[in-house]
Amino acid sequence: MSARSPQFHAPIFLGSAFFLMGLAILEKLLNLFGWTIPLLHVYPRQVIDWAVALLMFEIALSIRQIIELRLEARDEPETRTGMR
């Protein structure tokens, strides 16, 4: 048996991406009123770029895991009795 990657990364990457997206939207709304988030020293556009990068990485990992599972299912012999 081959060692497989962990099955579910979504809570980590999706949670981080949505947090960054919310932070970027909040920063943009605050910028409309002339305020800013003191700990955020980048433009909201950059934060959105980071969130999109995390989402793309999660999509790539999910697709890879789906392909691995389908290949494993195809390679396993069928165990149905009475059917050929």
N, C-alpha and C positions, 0 to 999 in steps of 0.2 A: 504494500500500500504506500502511496506517496503522501507526503505531508502536505496538507492543504492550508491555505491561508484562512484566517478567522472568517467566520461566515457573515458577520454583520457589522459593518463600520458606520452605518448610517447615523446612529445617534451622535457620534463624535463629530463627524464632518458636516452633517446637515445642521446640527445644533450650532456649531461654530459659524457656519455660513449664514444662517438666519440671524444669529446674533450680530454678526458684522453688517449684514444688510440693514437691520434695524438701527444699528449705531450710525450708519451712513445716512439713513433717512432722517434720523433725529438731528444729526449734525447739520444737514442741509436745511431743515426747518428752522433750527436755531440761527443759522447764518442769515436767513431771510429777515430776522429781527435784529441782526447785528451782534448776536451772542455766539459763543462757541463752547465746546466741551474742552476744559482746560488740559485734560490728559491726552487729547487726540491732536497730534501735531502734523497731521496729513490732511489732504483734501478729501472730501467725501467720495470723489470719483475713484481715488486709490483704494479706499475701503471697499467700495463696490467691486473693484477689480479683484481684490483678495477673496471676497465672498464668491464671485463667479469662478475663480480658480479652484476653490474648495469644492464647489458643486460639480465642476467638470471632473475633478479627481474622483469624487464619489461615484459619478456616473460611469467612469472608466473601470473602477474597481467592481461595481455591481455587474457590469456587462461581462467582465472577466470571470466572475464567480458563476454567473448564469451559464456561460459557455463551459466552464469546468464541470458543473453539475450535469449538464446535458451530455457531455462526452462520457462521464462516468456512467450515467444511466444507459447510454447506448452500448457501452462495453460490457455491462453486466449481463450474464445469461438470463433468459427468461425462465422463471420458475413456475409458470402456470402448468397445472397438470391436465392432461387430456387434450391439450391444444398443441398444434404444430405450426 
